[in-house]
Amino acid sequence: MPALPADRKVVPTLTQTSRAVQRTIEPGSSAICPQCGLIVKFQARTQGKQVICNVYDDGVWKRVEHFHLECYDDAGQPFGEATISETPRRGA
Ligand SMILES: [Zn+2]
């Protein structure tokens, strides 16, 4: 059996632009934060937060990037304000 990503999900096709959501870092994460170059690592004690970005270029999905929450702010929120996935905000 080929290994599949654990959190494989259907990506909605209506929004073909880069977007960012804020999530709790999950166990088993080994993504590299593009801002600081360190692993976005699960820490049971601190319940770390991450920002997951779906990056689109010209309406075509390119990649997913995982930032530490602080690093995303440091980077100037390159893919827009991170929405909190559990309670999505509208408007504003
Ligand atoms: Zn970082």
PDB file of the backbone (N, CA, C, O) and the ligand in Angstrom, with CONECT records:
HET     ZN  A 101       1
ATOM      1  N   MET A   1       0.846  -1.205   0.000  1.00  0.00           N
ATOM      2  CA  MET A   1       0.000   0.000   0.000  1.00  0.00           C
ATOM      3  C   MET A   1       0.879   1.252   0.000  1.00  0.00           C
ATOM      4  O   MET A   1       1.763   1.395   0.844  1.00  0.00           O
ATOM      5  N   PRO A   2       0.636   2.137  -0.929  1.00  0.00           N
ATOM      6  CA  PRO A   2       1.391   3.398  -0.890  1.00  0.00           C
ATOM      7  C   PRO A   2       0.949   4.252   0.281  1.00  0.00           C
ATOM      8  O   PRO A   2      -0.217   4.230   0.676  1.00  0.00           O
ATOM      9  N   ALA A   3       1.885   5.000   0.830  1.00  0.00           N
ATOM     10  CA  ALA A   3       1.565   5.866   1.961  1.00  0.00           C
ATOM     11  C   ALA A   3       0.821   7.108   1.475  1.00  0.00           C
ATOM     12  O   ALA A   3       1.265   7.798   0.558  1.00  0.00           O
ATOM     13  N   LEU A   4      -0.292   7.369   2.096  1.00  0.00           N
ATOM     14  CA  LEU A   4      -1.068   8.562   1.757  1.00  0.00           C
ATOM     15  C   LEU A   4      -0.959   9.559   2.900  1.00  0.00           C
ATOM     16  O   LEU A   4      -0.778   9.170   4.053  1.00  0.00           O
ATOM     17  N   PRO A   5      -1.070  10.850   2.578  1.00  0.00           N
ATOM     18  CA  PRO A   5      -1.091  11.848   3.663  1.00  0.00           C
ATOM     19  C   PRO A   5      -2.237  11.561   4.627  1.00  0.00           C
ATOM     20  O   PRO A   5      -3.340  11.202   4.215  1.00  0.00           O
ATOM     21  N   ALA A   6      -1.956  11.726   5.909  1.00  0.00           N
ATOM     22  CA  ALA A   6      -2.939  11.354   6.920  1.00  0.00           C
ATOM     23  C   ALA A   6      -4.189  12.219   6.845  1.00  0.00           C
ATOM     24  O   ALA A   6      -5.297  11.740   7.085  1.00  0.00           O
ATOM     25  N   ASP A   7      -4.011  13.477   6.515  1.00  0.00           N
ATOM     26  CA  ASP A   7      -5.166  14.376   6.559  1.00  0.00           C
ATOM     27  C   ASP A   7      -5.575  14.799   5.147  1.00  0.00           C
ATOM     28  O   ASP A   7      -5.770  15.981   4.863  1.00  0.00           O
ATOM     29  N   ARG A   8      -5.695  13.832   4.301  1.00  0.00           N
ATOM     30  CA  ARG A   8      -6.081  14.101   2.929  1.00  0.00           C
ATOM     31  C   ARG A   8      -7.538  14.551   2.910  1.00  0.00           C
ATOM     32  O   ARG A   8      -8.414  13.887   3.463  1.00  0.00           O
ATOM     33  N   LYS A   9      -7.776  15.673   2.273  1.00  0.00           N
ATOM     34  CA  LYS A   9      -9.137  16.201   2.255  1.00  0.00           C
ATOM     35  C   LYS A   9      -9.480  16.716   0.869  1.00  0.00           C
ATOM     36  O   LYS A   9      -8.606  17.055   0.072  1.00  0.00           O
ATOM     37  N   VAL A  10     -10.750  16.761   0.613  1.00  0.00           N
ATOM     38  CA  VAL A  10     -11.190  17.338  -0.650  1.00  0.00           C
ATOM     39  C   VAL A  10     -11.072  18.854  -0.550  1.00  0.00           C
ATOM     40  O   VAL A  10     -11.602  19.469   0.375  1.00  0.00           O
ATOM     41  N   VAL A  11     -10.384  19.435  -1.495  1.00  0.00           N
ATOM     42  CA  VAL A  11     -10.203  20.880  -1.493  1.00  0.00           C
ATOM     43  C   VAL A  11     -11.343  21.519  -2.286  1.00  0.00           C
ATOM     44  O   VAL A  11     -11.559  21.185  -3.451  1.00  0.00           O
ATOM     45  N   PRO A  12     -12.060  22.427  -1.656  1.00  0.00           N
ATOM     46  CA  PRO A  12     -13.140  23.097  -2.394  1.00  0.00           C
ATOM     47  C   PRO A  12     -12.590  23.868  -3.584  1.00  0.00           C
ATOM     48  O   PRO A  12     -11.507  24.450  -3.516  1.00  0.00           O
ATOM     49  N   THR A  13     -13.333  23.863  -4.652  1.00  0.00           N
ATOM     50  CA  THR A  13     -12.811  24.465  -5.873  1.00  0.00           C
ATOM     51  C   THR A  13     -13.320  25.874  -6.118  1.00  0.00           C
ATOM     52  O   THR A  13     -12.910  26.521  -7.081  1.00  0.00           O
ATOM     53  N   LEU A  14     -14.225  26.366  -5.241  1.00  0.00           N
ATOM     54  CA  LEU A  14     -14.788  27.677  -5.532  1.00  0.00           C
ATOM     55  C   LEU A  14     -13.812  28.822  -5.298  1.00  0.00           C
ATOM     56  O   LEU A  14     -13.865  29.829  -6.004  1.00  0.00           O
ATOM     57  N   THR A  15     -12.932  28.684  -4.328  1.00  0.00           N
ATOM     58  CA  THR A  15     -11.975  29.753  -4.067  1.00  0.00           C
ATOM     59  C   THR A  15     -10.605  29.340  -4.580  1.00  0.00           C
ATOM     60  O   THR A  15      -9.919  28.530  -3.957  1.00  0.00           O
ATOM     61  N   GLN A  16     -10.214  29.892  -5.705  1.00  0.00           N
ATOM     62  CA  GLN A  16      -8.940  29.504  -6.315  1.00  0.00           C
ATOM     63  C   GLN A  16      -7.864  30.528  -5.994  1.00  0.00           C
ATOM     64  O   GLN A  16      -7.073  30.906  -6.858  1.00  0.00           O
ATOM     65  N   THR A  17      -7.842  30.969  -4.753  1.00  0.00           N
ATOM     66  CA  THR A  17      -6.806  31.905  -4.349  1.00  0.00           C
ATOM     67  C   THR A  17      -6.138  31.387  -3.082  1.00  0.00           C
ATOM     68  O   THR A  17      -6.708  30.580  -2.347  1.00  0.00           O
ATOM     69  N   SER A  18      -4.938  31.858  -2.843  1.00  0.00           N
ATOM     70  CA  SER A  18      -4.211  31.432  -1.655  1.00  0.00           C
ATOM     71  C   SER A  18      -4.992  31.813  -0.412  1.00  0.00           C
ATOM     72  O   SER A  18      -5.629  32.865  -0.364  1.00  0.00           O
ATOM     73  N   ARG A  19      -4.941  30.966   0.576  1.00  0.00           N
ATOM     74  CA  ARG A  19      -5.634  31.274   1.818  1.00  0.00           C
ATOM     75  C   ARG A  19      -4.906  30.607   2.984  1.00  0.00           C
ATOM     76  O   ARG A  19      -4.106  29.688   2.806  1.00  0.00           O
ATOM     77  N   ALA A  20      -5.210  31.098   4.166  1.00  0.00           N
ATOM     78  CA  ALA A  20      -4.512  30.636   5.360  1.00  0.00           C
ATOM     79  C   ALA A  20      -5.513  30.347   6.464  1.00  0.00           C
ATOM     80  O   ALA A  20      -6.458  31.108   6.671  1.00  0.00           O
ATOM     81  N   VAL A  21      -5.306  29.258   7.163  1.00  0.00           N
ATOM     82  CA  VAL A  21      -6.129  28.954   8.317  1.00  0.00           C
ATOM     83  C   VAL A  21      -5.234  28.676   9.518  1.00  0.00           C
ATOM     84  O   VAL A  21      -4.120  28.169   9.391  1.00  0.00           O
ATOM     85  N   GLN A  22      -5.757  29.025  10.679  1.00  0.00           N
ATOM     86  CA  GLN A  22      -5.021  28.764  11.906  1.00  0.00           C
ATOM     87  C   GLN A  22      -5.503  27.462  12.517  1.00  0.00           C
ATOM     88  O   GLN A  22      -6.706  27.227  12.635  1.00  0.00           O
ATOM     89  N   ARG A  23      -4.561  26.620  12.903  1.00  0.00           N
ATOM     90  CA  ARG A  23      -4.888  25.320  13.484  1.00  0.00           C
ATOM     91  C   ARG A  23      -3.949  25.008  14.629  1.00  0.00           C
ATOM     92  O   ARG A  23      -2.858  25.566  14.738  1.00  0.00           O
ATOM     93  N   THR A  24      -4.398  24.109  15.472  1.00  0.00           N
ATOM     94  CA  THR A  24      -3.498  23.547  16.473  1.00  0.00           C
ATOM     95  C   THR A  24      -2.539  22.586  15.769  1.00  0.00           C
ATOM     96  O   THR A  24      -2.939  21.836  14.878  1.00  0.00           O
ATOM     97  N   ILE A  25      -1.295  22.617  16.169  1.00  0.00           N
ATOM     98  CA  ILE A  25      -0.309  21.696  15.585  1.00  0.00           C
ATOM     99  C   ILE A  25      -0.639  20.275  16.033  1.00  0.00           C
ATOM    100  O   ILE A  25      -0.829  20.009  17.220  1.00  0.00           O
ATOM    101  N   GLU A  26      -0.702  19.381  15.069  1.00  0.00           N
ATOM    102  CA  GLU A  26      -1.084  18.013  15.375  1.00  0.00           C
ATOM    103  C   GLU A  26       0.132  17.108  15.529  1.00  0.00           C
ATOM    104  O   GLU A  26       1.188  17.370  14.954  1.00  0.00           O
ATOM    105  N   PRO A  27      -0.026  16.035  16.314  1.00  0.00           N
ATOM    106  CA  PRO A  27       1.072  15.072  16.462  1.00  0.00           C
ATOM    107  C   PRO A  27       1.464  14.511  15.098  1.00  0.00           C
ATOM    108  O   PRO A  27       0.604  14.264  14.254  1.00  0.00           O
ATOM    109  N   GLY A  28       2.757  14.313  14.887  1.00  0.00           N
ATOM    110  CA  GLY A  28       3.231  13.743  13.634  1.00  0.00           C
ATOM    111  C   GLY A  28       3.561  14.770  12.588  1.00  0.00           C
ATOM    112  O   GLY A  28       4.030  14.427  11.502  1.00  0.00           O
ATOM    113  N   SER A  29       3.321  16.037  12.899  1.00  0.00           N
ATOM    114  CA  SER A  29       3.658  17.087  11.945  1.00  0.00           C
ATOM    115  C   SER A  29       5.169  17.177  11.770  1.00  0.00           C
ATOM    116  O   SER A  29       5.916  17.129  12.748  1.00  0.00           O
ATOM    117  N   SER A  30       5.611  17.306  10.540  1.00  0.00           N
ATOM    118  CA  SER A  30       7.044  17.465  10.294  1.00  0.00           C
ATOM    119  C   SER A  30       7.293  18.509   9.214  1.00  0.00           C
ATOM    120  O   SER A  30       8.329  18.506   8.549  1.00  0.00           O
ATOM    121  N   ALA A  31       6.314  19.407   9.054  1.00  0.00           N
ATOM    122  CA  ALA A  31       6.466  20.452   8.044  1.00  0.00           C
ATOM    123  C   ALA A  31       7.516  21.458   8.492  1.00  0.00           C
ATOM    124  O   ALA A  31       7.693  21.698   9.686  1.00  0.00           O
ATOM    125  N   ILE A  32       8.211  22.041   7.520  1.00  0.00           N
ATOM    126  CA  ILE A  32       9.218  23.050   7.806  1.00  0.00           C
ATOM    127  C   ILE A  32       8.589  24.432   7.634  1.00  0.00           C
ATOM    128  O   ILE A  32       7.987  24.724   6.601  1.00  0.00           O
ATOM    129  N   CYS A  33       8.732  25.264   8.637  1.00  0.00           N
ATOM    130  CA  CYS A  33       8.249  26.634   8.553  1.00  0.00           C
ATOM    131  C   CYS A  33       9.130  27.418   7.580  1.00  0.00           C
ATOM    132  O   CYS A  33      10.341  27.501   7.785  1.00  0.00           O
ATOM    133  N   PRO A  34       8.545  27.995   6.524  1.00  0.00           N
ATOM    134  CA  PRO A  34       9.374  28.702   5.546  1.00  0.00           C
ATOM    135  C   PRO A  34       9.957  30.011   6.080  1.00  0.00           C
ATOM    136  O   PRO A  34      10.874  30.569   5.477  1.00  0.00           O
ATOM    137  N   GLN A  35       9.449  30.493   7.175  1.00  0.00           N
ATOM    138  CA  GLN A  35       9.933  31.758   7.735  1.00  0.00           C
ATOM    139  C   GLN A  35      11.193  31.558   8.574  1.00  0.00           C
ATOM    140  O   GLN A  35      12.166  32.296   8.416  1.00  0.00           O
ATOM    141  N   CYS A  36      11.181  30.567   9.464  1.00  0.00           N
ATOM    142  CA  CYS A  36      12.327  30.376  10.358  1.00  0.00           C
ATOM    143  C   CYS A  36      13.126  29.120  10.025  1.00  0.00           C
ATOM    144  O   CYS A  36      14.227  28.943  10.545  1.00  0.00           O
ATOM    145  N   GLY A  37      12.600  28.250   9.174  1.00  0.00           N
ATOM    146  CA  GLY A  37      13.341  27.065   8.754  1.00  0.00           C
ATOM    147  C   GLY A  37      13.321  25.923   9.750  1.00  0.00           C
ATOM    148  O   GLY A  37      14.024  24.929   9.570  1.00  0.00           O
ATOM    149  N   LEU A  38      12.521  26.055  10.801  1.00  0.00           N
ATOM    150  CA  LEU A  38      12.428  25.004  11.807  1.00  0.00           C
ATOM    151  C   LEU A  38      11.146  24.192  11.608  1.00  0.00           C
ATOM    152  O   LEU A  38      10.181  24.663  11.007  1.00  0.00           O
ATOM    153  N   ILE A  39      11.163  22.969  12.125  1.00  0.00           N
ATOM    154  CA  ILE A  39       9.990  22.105  12.010  1.00  0.00           C
ATOM    155  C   ILE A  39       8.837  22.662  12.843  1.00  0.00           C
ATOM    156  O   ILE A  39       9.017  23.091  13.983  1.00  0.00           O
ATOM    157  N   VAL A  40       7.654  22.643  12.242  1.00  0.00           N
ATOM    158  CA  VAL A  40       6.443  23.014  12.969  1.00  0.00           C
ATOM    159  C   VAL A  40       6.021  21.771  13.739  1.00  0.00           C
ATOM    160  O   VAL A  40       5.299  20.913  13.231  1.00  0.00           O
ATOM    161  N   LYS A  41       6.488  21.700  14.962  1.00  0.00           N
ATOM    162  CA  LYS A  41       6.458  20.448  15.706  1.00  0.00           C
ATOM    163  C   LYS A  41       5.389  20.462  16.793  1.00  0.00           C
ATOM    164  O   LYS A  41       5.198  21.447  17.506  1.00  0.00           O
ATOM    165  N   PHE A  42       4.706  19.335  16.887  1.00  0.00           N
ATOM    166  CA  PHE A  42       3.711  19.162  17.942  1.00  0.00           C
ATOM    167  C   PHE A  42       4.379  19.153  19.311  1.00  0.00           C
ATOM    168  O   PHE A  42       5.375  18.464  19.530  1.00  0.00           O
ATOM    169  N   GLN A  43       3.807  19.937  20.233  1.00  0.00           N
ATOM    170  CA  GLN A  43       4.309  19.940  21.597  1.00  0.00           C
ATOM    171  C   GLN A  43       3.115  19.806  22.522  1.00  0.00           C
ATOM    172  O   GLN A  43       2.291  20.714  22.628  1.00  0.00           O
ATOM    173  N   ALA A  44       3.030  18.676  23.182  1.00  0.00           N
ATOM    174  CA  ALA A  44       1.858  18.371  23.993  1.00  0.00           C
ATOM    175  C   ALA A  44       1.631  19.418  25.081  1.00  0.00           C
ATOM    176  O   ALA A  44       0.491  19.728  25.427  1.00  0.00           O
ATOM    177  N   ARG A  45       2.715  19.954  25.612  1.00  0.00           N
ATOM    178  CA  ARG A  45       2.583  20.875  26.748  1.00  0.00           C
ATOM    179  C   ARG A  45       2.037  22.233  26.340  1.00  0.00           C
ATOM    180  O   ARG A  45       1.235  22.834  27.056  1.00  0.00           O
ATOM    181  N   THR A  46       2.482  22.711  25.177  1.00  0.00           N
ATOM    182  CA  THR A  46       2.169  24.092  24.839  1.00  0.00           C
ATOM    183  C   THR A  46       0.990  24.249  23.880  1.00  0.00           C
ATOM    184  O   THR A  46       0.508  25.361  23.667  1.00  0.00           O
ATOM    185  N   GLN A  47       0.520  23.126  23.295  1.00  0.00           N
ATOM    186  CA  GLN A  47      -0.584  23.230  22.330  1.00  0.00           C
ATOM    187  C   GLN A  47      -0.298  24.309  21.291  1.00  0.00           C
ATOM    188  O   GLN A  47      -1.070  25.252  21.118  1.00  0.00           O
ATOM    189  N   GLY A  48       0.824  24.147  20.609  1.00  0.00           N
ATOM    190  CA  GLY A  48       1.258  25.162  19.661  1.00  0.00           C
ATOM    191  C   GLY A  48       0.272  25.374  18.527  1.00  0.00           C
ATOM    192  O   GLY A  48      -0.475  24.474  18.145  1.00  0.00           O
ATOM    193  N   LYS A  49       0.291  26.579  18.006  1.00  0.00           N
ATOM    194  CA  LYS A  49      -0.559  26.924  16.872  1.00  0.00           C
ATOM    195  C   LYS A  49       0.279  27.048  15.605  1.00  0.00           C
ATOM    196  O   LYS A  49       1.447  27.436  15.634  1.00  0.00           O
ATOM    197  N   GLN A  50      -0.347  26.714  14.525  1.00  0.00           N
ATOM    198  CA  GLN A  50       0.304  26.868  13.236  1.00  0.00           C
ATOM    199  C   GLN A  50      -0.662  27.557  12.279  1.00  0.00           C
ATOM    200  O   GLN A  50      -1.865  27.633  12.528  1.00  0.00           O
ATOM    201  N   VAL A  51      -0.109  28.048  11.194  1.00  0.00           N
ATOM    202  CA  VAL A  51      -0.929  28.595  10.120  1.00  0.00           C
ATOM    203  C   VAL A  51      -0.668  27.743   8.885  1.00  0.00           C
ATOM    204  O   VAL A  51       0.464  27.635   8.414  1.00  0.00           O
ATOM    205  N   ILE A  52      -1.731  27.145   8.375  1.00  0.00           N
ATOM    206  CA  ILE A  52      -1.602  26.305   7.190  1.00  0.00           C
ATOM    207  C   ILE A  52      -2.082  27.117   5.987  1.00  0.00           C
ATOM    208  O   ILE A  52      -3.207  27.617   5.970  1.00  0.00           O
ATOM    209  N   CYS A  53      -1.220  27.239   4.992  1.00  0.00           N
ATOM    210  CA  CYS A  53      -1.539  28.032   3.817  1.00  0.00           C
ATOM    211  C   CYS A  53      -1.652  27.143   2.595  1.00  0.00           C
ATOM    212  O   CYS A  53      -0.739  26.378   2.283  1.00  0.00           O
ATOM    213  N   ASN A  54      -2.767  27.248   1.913  1.00  0.00           N
ATOM    214  CA  ASN A  54      -2.901  26.653   0.594  1.00  0.00           C
ATOM    215  C   ASN A  54      -2.497  27.712  -0.412  1.00  0.00           C
ATOM    216  O   ASN A  54      -3.142  28.754  -0.532  1.00  0.00           O
ATOM    217  N   VAL A  55      -1.425  27.435  -1.133  1.00  0.00           N
ATOM    218  CA  VAL A  55      -0.851  28.441  -2.014  1.00  0.00           C
ATOM    219  C   VAL A  55      -1.295  28.176  -3.449  1.00  0.00           C
ATOM    220  O   VAL A  55      -1.055  27.107  -4.011  1.00  0.00           O
ATOM    221  N   TYR A  56      -1.948  29.185  -4.022  1.00  0.00           N
ATOM    222  CA  TYR A  56      -2.369  29.121  -5.414  1.00  0.00           C
ATOM    223  C   TYR A  56      -1.585  30.135  -6.220  1.00  0.00           C
ATOM    224  O   TYR A  56      -1.322  31.249  -5.768  1.00  0.00           O
ATOM    225  N   ASP A  57      -1.220  29.730  -7.414  1.00  0.00           N
ATOM    226  CA  ASP A  57      -0.562  30.635  -8.336  1.00  0.00           C
ATOM    227  C   ASP A  57      -1.399  30.681  -9.598  1.00  0.00           C
ATOM    228  O   ASP A  57      -1.527  29.690 -10.317  1.00  0.00           O
ATOM    229  N   ASP A  58      -1.966  31.852  -9.857  1.00  0.00           N
ATOM    230  CA  ASP A  58      -2.796  32.011 -11.051  1.00  0.00           C
ATOM    231  C   ASP A  58      -3.972  31.034 -11.060  1.00  0.00           C
ATOM    232  O   ASP A  58      -4.331  30.489 -12.103  1.00  0.00           O
ATOM    233  N   GLY A  59      -4.564  30.821  -9.889  1.00  0.00           N
ATOM    234  CA  GLY A  59      -5.728  29.945  -9.811  1.00  0.00           C
ATOM    235  C   GLY A  59      -5.401  28.463  -9.787  1.00  0.00           C
ATOM    236  O   GLY A  59      -6.303  27.627  -9.773  1.00  0.00           O
ATOM    237  N   VAL A  60      -4.115  28.132  -9.780  1.00  0.00           N
ATOM    238  CA  VAL A  60      -3.695  26.730  -9.767  1.00  0.00           C
ATOM    239  C   VAL A  60      -3.044  26.426  -8.429  1.00  0.00           C
ATOM    240  O   VAL A  60      -2.133  27.132  -7.997  1.00  0.00           O
ATOM    241  N   TRP A  61      -3.518  25.367  -7.773  1.00  0.00           N
ATOM    242  CA  TRP A  61      -2.952  24.997  -6.481  1.00  0.00           C
ATOM    243  C   TRP A  61      -1.512  24.563  -6.652  1.00  0.00           C
ATOM    244  O   TRP A  61      -1.191  23.738  -7.508  1.00  0.00           O
ATOM    245  N   LYS A  62      -0.630  25.144  -5.807  1.00  0.00           N
ATOM    246  CA  LYS A  62       0.793  24.836  -5.898  1.00  0.00           C
ATOM    247  C   LYS A  62       1.278  23.966  -4.752  1.00  0.00           C
ATOM    248  O   LYS A  62       1.918  22.936  -4.968  1.00  0.00           O
ATOM    249  N   ARG A  63       0.975  24.382  -3.551  1.00  0.00           N
ATOM    250  CA  ARG A  63       1.539  23.679  -2.396  1.00  0.00           C
ATOM    251  C   ARG A  63       0.849  24.124  -1.118  1.00  0.00           C
ATOM    252  O   ARG A  63       0.073  25.079  -1.096  1.00  0.00           O
ATOM    253  N   VAL A  64       1.161  23.392  -0.050  1.00  0.00           N
ATOM    254  CA  VAL A  64       0.740  23.786   1.288  1.00  0.00           C
ATOM    255  C   VAL A  64       1.968  24.198   2.069  1.00  0.00           C
ATOM    256  O   VAL A  64       2.996  23.521   2.027  1.00  0.00           O
ATOM    257  N   GLU A  65       1.864  25.303   2.779  1.00  0.00           N
ATOM    258  CA  GLU A  65       2.957  25.727   3.642  1.00  0.00           C
ATOM    259  C   GLU A  65       2.462  25.809   5.074  1.00  0.00           C
ATOM    260  O   GLU A  65       1.342  26.248   5.338  1.00  0.00           O
ATOM    261  N   HIS A  66       3.311  25.381   5.989  1.00  0.00           N
ATOM    262  CA  HIS A  66       2.989  25.421   7.416  1.00  0.00           C
ATOM    263  C   HIS A  66       3.910  26.431   8.090  1.00  0.00           C
ATOM    264  O   HIS A  66       5.133  26.294   8.052  1.00  0.00           O
ATOM    265  N   PHE A  67       3.319  27.430   8.695  1.00  0.00           N
ATOM    266  CA  PHE A  67       4.080  28.426   9.459  1.00  0.00           C
ATOM    267  C   PHE A  67       3.761  28.258  10.936  1.00  0.00           C
ATOM    268  O   PHE A  67       2.664  27.839  11.305  1.00  0.00           O
ATOM    269  N   HIS A  68       4.753  28.595  11.787  1.00  0.00           N
ATOM    270  CA  HIS A  68       4.396  28.851  13.181  1.00  0.00           C
ATOM    271  C   HIS A  68       3.501  30.095  13.187  1.00  0.00           C
ATOM    272  O   HIS A  68       3.655  30.979  12.344  1.00  0.00           O
ATOM    273  N   LEU A  69       2.585  30.157  14.122  1.00  0.00           N
ATOM    274  CA  LEU A  69       1.671  31.294  14.168  1.00  0.00           C
ATOM    275  C   LEU A  69       2.438  32.617  14.252  1.00  0.00           C
ATOM    276  O   LEU A  69       2.109  33.571  13.546  1.00  0.00           O
ATOM    277  N   GLU A  70       3.452  32.675  15.106  1.00  0.00           N
ATOM    278  CA  GLU A  70       4.228  33.908  15.261  1.00  0.00           C
ATOM    279  C   GLU A  70       4.997  34.222  13.984  1.00  0.00           C
ATOM    280  O   GLU A  70       5.136  35.383  13.599  1.00  0.00           O
ATOM    281  N   CYS A  71       5.492  33.181  13.337  1.00  0.00           N
ATOM    282  CA  CYS A  71       6.280  33.393  12.121  1.00  0.00           C
ATOM    283  C   CYS A  71       5.397  33.931  11.004  1.00  0.00           C
ATOM    284  O   CYS A  71       5.844  34.722  10.174  1.00  0.00           O
ATOM    285  N   TYR A  72       4.149  33.498  10.992  1.00  0.00           N
ATOM    286  CA  TYR A  72       3.251  33.986   9.947  1.00  0.00           C
ATOM    287  C   TYR A  72       3.040  35.491  10.098  1.00  0.00           C
ATOM    288  O   TYR A  72       3.018  36.234   9.117  1.00  0.00           O
ATOM    289  N   ASP A  73       2.888  35.916  11.339  1.00  0.00           N
ATOM    290  CA  ASP A  73       2.776  37.358  11.593  1.00  0.00           C
ATOM    291  C   ASP A  73       4.074  38.074  11.234  1.00  0.00           C
ATOM    292  O   ASP A  73       4.061  39.154  10.642  1.00  0.00           O
ATOM    293  N   ASP A  74       5.203  37.451  11.605  1.00  0.00           N
ATOM    294  CA  ASP A  74       6.508  38.039  11.277  1.00  0.00           C
ATOM    295  C   ASP A  74       6.679  38.218   9.773  1.00  0.00           C
ATOM    296  O   ASP A  74       7.261  39.198   9.308  1.00  0.00           O
ATOM    297  N   ALA A  75       6.164  37.259   9.035  1.00  0.00           N
ATOM    298  CA  ALA A  75       6.307  37.297   7.578  1.00  0.00           C
ATOM    299  C   ALA A  75       5.366  38.310   6.939  1.00  0.00           C
ATOM    300  O   ALA A  75       5.433  38.552   5.734  1.00  0.00           O
ATOM    301  N   GLY A  76       4.491  38.900   7.746  1.00  0.00           N
ATOM    302  CA  GLY A  76       3.573  39.896   7.221  1.00  0.00           C
ATOM    303  C   GLY A  76       2.328  39.281   6.605  1.00  0.00           C
ATOM    304  O   GLY A  76       1.729  39.868   5.703  1.00  0.00           O
ATOM    305  N   GLN A  77       1.934  38.114   7.075  1.00  0.00           N
ATOM    306  CA  GLN A  77       0.718  37.433   6.615  1.00  0.00           C
ATOM    307  C   GLN A  77       0.663  37.377   5.087  1.00  0.00           C
ATOM    308  O   GLN A  77      -0.234  37.962   4.480  1.00  0.00           O
ATOM    309  N   PRO A  78       1.616  36.676   4.460  1.00  0.00           N
ATOM    310  CA  PRO A  78       1.753  36.692   3.004  1.00  0.00           C
ATOM    311  C   PRO A  78       0.544  36.130   2.259  1.00  0.00           C
ATOM    312  O   PRO A  78       0.353  36.437   1.082  1.00  0.00           O
ATOM    313  N   PHE A  79      -0.258  35.329   2.909  1.00  0.00           N
ATOM    314  CA  PHE A  79      -1.425  34.765   2.219  1.00  0.00           C
ATOM    315  C   PHE A  79      -2.728  35.234   2.855  1.00  0.00           C
ATOM    316  O   PHE A  79      -3.744  34.541   2.812  1.00  0.00           O
ATOM    317  N   GLY A  80      -2.679  36.428   3.446  1.00  0.00           N
ATOM    318  CA  GLY A  80      -3.874  36.993   4.033  1.00  0.00           C
ATOM    319  C   GLY A  80      -4.024  36.608   5.490  1.00  0.00           C
ATOM    320  O   GLY A  80      -3.288  35.772   6.014  1.00  0.00           O
ATOM    321  N   GLU A  81      -4.979  37.230   6.121  1.00  0.00           N
ATOM    322  CA  GLU A  81      -5.207  36.949   7.528  1.00  0.00           C
ATOM    323  C   GLU A  81      -5.626  35.503   7.715  1.00  0.00           C
ATOM    324  O   GLU A  81      -6.498  35.007   7.002  1.00  0.00           O
ATOM    325  N   ALA A  82      -5.006  34.825   8.676  1.00  0.00           N
ATOM    326  CA  ALA A  82      -5.320  33.418   8.922  1.00  0.00           C
ATOM    327  C   ALA A  82      -6.674  33.297   9.597  1.00  0.00           C
ATOM    328  O   ALA A  82      -6.885  33.856  10.674  1.00  0.00           O
ATOM    329  N   THR A  83      -7.586  32.578   8.977  1.00  0.00           N
ATOM    330  CA  THR A  83      -8.878  32.357   9.592  1.00  0.00           C
ATOM    331  C   THR A  83      -8.762  31.198  10.565  1.00  0.00           C
ATOM    332  O   THR A  83      -7.998  30.259  10.341  1.00  0.00           O
ATOM    333  N   ILE A  84      -9.520  31.268  11.638  1.00  0.00           N
ATOM    334  CA  ILE A  84      -9.533  30.181  12.604  1.00  0.00           C
ATOM    335  C   ILE A  84     -10.572  29.182  12.137  1.00  0.00           C
ATOM    336  O   ILE A  84     -11.762  29.492  12.078  1.00  0.00           O
ATOM    337  N   SER A  85     -10.123  27.990  11.808  1.00  0.00           N
ATOM    338  CA  SER A  85     -10.964  27.056  11.075  1.00  0.00           C
ATOM    339  C   SER A  85     -12.193  26.606  11.850  1.00  0.00           C
ATOM    340  O   SER A  85     -13.233  26.328  11.252  1.00  0.00           O
ATOM    341  N   GLU A  86     -12.088  26.531  13.162  1.00  0.00           N
ATOM    342  CA  GLU A  86     -13.226  26.057  13.951  1.00  0.00           C
ATOM    343  C   GLU A  86     -14.390  27.051  13.929  1.00  0.00           C
ATOM    344  O   GLU A  86     -15.555  26.656  13.884  1.00  0.00           O
ATOM    345  N   THR A  87     -14.060  28.345  13.962  1.00  0.00           N
ATOM    346  CA  THR A  87     -15.092  29.366  13.961  1.00  0.00           C
ATOM    347  C   THR A  87     -14.800  30.394  12.875  1.00  0.00           C
ATOM    348  O   THR A  87     -14.296  31.480  13.162  1.00  0.00           O
ATOM    349  N   PRO A  88     -15.113  30.055  11.637  1.00  0.00           N
ATOM    350  CA  PRO A  88     -14.810  30.973  10.549  1.00  0.00           C
ATOM    351  C   PRO A  88     -15.563  32.299  10.684  1.00  0.00           C
ATOM    352  O   PRO A  88     -16.747  32.329  11.019  1.00  0.00           O
ATOM    353  N   ARG A  89     -14.854  33.380  10.419  1.00  0.00           N
ATOM    354  CA  ARG A  89     -15.465  34.703  10.495  1.00  0.00           C
ATOM    355  C   ARG A  89     -15.919  35.136   9.130  1.00  0.00           C
ATOM    356  O   ARG A  89     -15.330  34.774   8.112  1.00  0.00           O
ATOM    357  N   ARG A  90     -16.970  35.914   9.124  1.00  0.00           N
ATOM    358  CA  ARG A  90     -17.446  36.466   7.858  1.00  0.00           C
ATOM    359  C   ARG A  90     -17.336  37.973   7.890  1.00  0.00           C
ATOM    360  O   ARG A  90     -17.360  38.591   8.954  1.00  0.00           O
ATOM    361  N   GLY A  91     -17.216  38.543   6.740  1.00  0.00           N
ATOM    362  CA  GLY A  91     -17.205  39.994   6.632  1.00  0.00           C
ATOM    363  C   GLY A  91     -15.947  40.611   7.196  1.00  0.00           C
ATOM    364  O   GLY A  91     -14.862  40.051   7.040  1.00  0.00           O
ATOM    365  N   ALA A  92     -16.068  41.741   7.842  1.00  0.00           N
ATOM    366  CA  ALA A  92     -14.985  42.497   8.426  1.00  0.00           C
ATOM    367  C   ALA A  92     -13.961  42.982   7.444  1.00  0.00           C
ATOM    368  O   ALA A  92     -12.994  43.637   7.833  1.00  0.00           O
TER     369      ALA A  92
HETATM  370 ZN    ZN A 101       8.633  29.384  12.202  1.00  0.00          ZN2+
END
